[in-house]
Amino acid sequence: MSLALVIPDRKLGTLVEKLQALLPGVLIQQWPDYSAPEQVQMAVVWKQPAGSLVALSELKSLQSFGAGVDNILSDQMLPDLPLARIVDPHLTQSMLGYLDSVLGYYQQRLDLFSQQQKQQLWKPKSPRNIRHLCVLGLGELGAAAASHFAALGYQVSGWSRSEKQLAGVQCYTGEQGFASAVALADLVICLLPLTAETTNFLNSDRLALFKQGAIFVNVARGAVLDDSALLAALGSGHLQAACLDVFRQEPLPATDPYWSHPAVLVTPHCSAVTNVDTAVAQIAENYRRTLNGLPLLHLVDKARGY
């Protein structure tokens, strides 16, 4: 019996130690140094190199090391096996804390004051009047964000591919619904999953539907956004600011215009970080389920991409 970790470019010592405590006697192997690939029953994957699972001839299931799976599904050599993701309440709280901070940053005009500091300009301003928020994507994280801000007294609209109902949130779907969802929003938060349908979803036509002077926050995936369209919307003044935590290429290349754009706040994909203890418990449970032929927890619909 064995479990494989296919998670490049990360130190995995703590993860291995915690997994071994929950799965005593189970051989935990790490790519690319498989010692007994024919024994592996389940692989824990994250941004795995194409073909890295081919040697695992007895593989029965796949487990994402995070909440997202787009980086896993992009592997053209991915075996057709059940795939589960991590559902982490700590991750939701991390996301909400980040979004609270971003909202406060813009409400208090810290973006403006940061620019004024560079100019040694002393010019007080009243806080921005941000009352209406829109959340794009009403999955687990999106629904939590929309409900959170509605409970705080904000007007909240939400948009999703399928119809949703959330207390205190005006929910929309479809193209006409998208226009209605963003039309009055002072700040728009993107939490859309990355799928074939959402790649470049936020293009120039859809950004043009945003309220004049809106602020855009992307904590989903970089490829959901057409970067040239966002830069154009910021350049024209249609959007006044953007906070970006996710990018097509990470780390963000040194030559990327986002680094120096005066209206863009860049953060290093830190809005929601998987809690290792929560992840380990779910990995261990799904490994046991794999051995016993039981359905995995938090199974992904690969056709939909989440």
Secondary structure by P-SEA (a helix, b strand, c coil): cbbbbcccccccaaaaaaaaaacccbbbbcccccccccccccccccccccccccccccccbbbbcccccccccccccccccbbbbbbcaaaaaaaaaaaaaaaaaaaaaaaaaaaaaaaccccccccccccbbbbccccaaaaaaaaaaaaaccbbbbbcccccccccccccccaaaaaaaaccccbbbbbccccccccccccaaaaaacccbbbbbbcccccccaaaaaaaaaaaccccbbbbcccccccccccccccccccccccccccccccaaaaaaaaaaaaaaaaacccccccccccccc
